[in-house]
């Protein structure tokens, strides 16, 4: 049986040729439910508010793109050029909602990323080169994006919510 993660990564591999289809399919779903059919097709107002606050906090920019050198930015710009789907700003959970549902609405656990970076990091790929990375390297990218002090704050929040 194929895991959702594997399907997601395979779908990403086809993104360049099917980007519009994938984008439309993902935006049609407004809420992830916990097997509660009554919430299908309803907007999660708390999530919408958290997303809005995260985008404002991040000044409507991609946290990783801000960290890049001019050379890296040129490389990324060539990937994003003419591809508005990959340049869409997504709220990205540092610690995933599936394994950390208690962090779903915690703003410190969410950063604004271009869809290209978000998808690559979710598939354990280097956000710029697309080459495979480890779980630890993925966390390092999120730590850089969030900043060391904010990342340590998130770790403390995570530990407190788990205990």
N, C-alpha and C positions, 0 to 999 in steps of 0.2 A: 504494500500500500504506500502510495507516494504522499509525503508530508506536504502540508500547505507551503512551508518554507521552500521546498524543492520546486513546487509548481510556480511559486512566485519568482524564483530566480530564473527558471526556464522562460517564464513569460518576459522577464527583463531582457534576456538574451535576444528575444524577437522584437524588442521595443522599437528599434529604428524603423522596421518595416510595418509595424502595427501600432505605432505610438498613439494615433488618434483613437483607434478602437479601444485600447487599454485605458486611455485617459477617460473616455466616455463611460466605459464600464465601471471604473472606480468612482467616478463622480456621481453616478446614478445612486450608489449606496450612500445614504446619509448617516447611518448609525450602525455600529456593531452591537448586536444584541447578545444577551446571555440566555439564548433559547427561550426568550420571552416574546412570543409571536405578537403580543399586543404592541410592542414598541417598533415593529417593522414599519418603515417609511415615516417614522416620526423623527423630528430633529432632536438631537440631544442638546438641549439648551445650555447645560453646564459645560459641555465640550466646546460648543460654539463660543462661549464667553472666555474660556481658557485660551482657545486659539487666538482670539482677538487680542487678549492681554499679552500673549507671547509675541505676536507680530509687532505690537506696539513696543514692547520691551526691546526687541531685536531691531527696532527702527526699520521694519519692513525690508530687511536685507538678509542675505544668506550668511550665517555665522562662519562657515568654512571659507566661502569666497573672500571674506574680509581678511582672512589669515594668509592668503596666497601671495607669493612673490609676483612681480610683474610678468616674469616668464611663465609661471604656472597659470596666471590669469589668461595670458594669450592662448595657451594650450586649451584651457577650459572654454574660453570664448569661441574657439574654433569648433568645439563639440556642440556648444549651445547655439551657435549662429544659425538663425533660421529655424530653430526648433523650440517654439514657445512652451511646449509641453515639458521638456526637460528643465526649462528655466522657471517653471512654476514654483512658488515658494510653498513648501510643505511644513507642517509641524511634525517634527521627528522625535519620537520617544527614545531617550538614551537607554533606559531599561524598559524593554518591551511590555506592552499591556498584557500579553498572554501570560507571561511568567511573573509579572509584577502588577496585578490588577489594582492594587492599592495605590499605585503611582500614576494611574491613568490621568487624573486631573491635577497632578502636582506640577505647577509651572516650572519648577527647577529641573524637572525631568524631561522637559521639552525644549527643543531649539528649532529655529527656523532654518531650513536648508532647501537648496534647489532640489527639485525632484531627482535630478541626476545623482547628486551626492546621497540623498536619502535612500534611494533604491540600491545604489552600490553598497552603502554601509549595511543596509539590511541583508544584503546577499554576501556579506563578508568580502567585499572587494574594496581595493584602494579607491578613494573617492575621485582621484584625478586620473590614474592610469587604468583602473578597472582590474588590476591584477589581484589575485586572491590574497587575503590577509587573515590573521588569526583573530580570535575573540578579543584577546588582549590589545592588539593593534587597533581594533575597532573602537574599543573603550578609550584608547589614547586619543583618537581623532575626536571623539565626543568631549573628552576632557579639554583638549585644545580649544574646541569650539565654545565651550561653556566658560572656560577660564578655571584656573586651579582652585581659587577660593570658592567659587560657586559650585564646582564639582565636589569639593569636600563637604560643602553644605548639603548637597544632594545625597551623598553617602550617609551622612548623619541622619537625614530625614528617612532614608530607606531603612536604616538600622532601627530607628525608633518606631517606624510603622510595623516592622516585622516582629518586634518584641512585645 
